């Protein structure tokens, strides 16, 4: 395996870890696609649905 392949995999793993950590602390979620985010939006930043609600930890 080349160095660029290894680095690419490590970067992808880091991105997934960061995304999972952010989702755990998210204050809002989309009921349509289950995306999680910290800022309140009228629409989901992932899928555009209007089904945004506070997560259980905030309720």
N, C-alpha and C positions, 0 to 999 in steps of 0.2 A: 504494500500500500504506500502510495506516495505521500509526501509531506502535505500537499495541498488537499488530498482526500481526507487525511487525518484531521487537519485543521478545519476543513469544512464540516466534518462530523462533530467536532468539539464545539464549533460555533452554533450549530443547530441544536445540540444538547443544551448549551447555555441558554439559547433563546427559549426553548421549551421549559426549562427550569424557571426562568424569569417570568414567563407567561403564567405558569402554574402558581407561582408565589403571588403574583399580582391578583390572580383570580381568587385566591384565598382571602385577600384583604378587600375585595371589591364590595362596594356599598350598594350597587345596583346590578340587576340582571335583566336579560331579555327573555321573556317567556317563549318567544318563537324559536330562537336558536340557542338559548342558554349561554350567550356571551355574557361576560361579567366585566364591569368597568367601575371606576371610582367617581366619575363626574356624572351628575344627573343630566340626561338628554331627553329631548322629546321623542327622538327616534334612536333605535339601536345603531351604533357606529359600525357594526358588522353586517347586518342584513337589512337595515332600514325600517324594520317593523316598529310600530307604535306601542308595542307591548312591553314597556319598560317598567320595572317595579323595584322597590327596595329589597335587598337580600334579607334573609331571615334574621341575621344578626342585628339588623337595624330595626326590625319590626317590633 
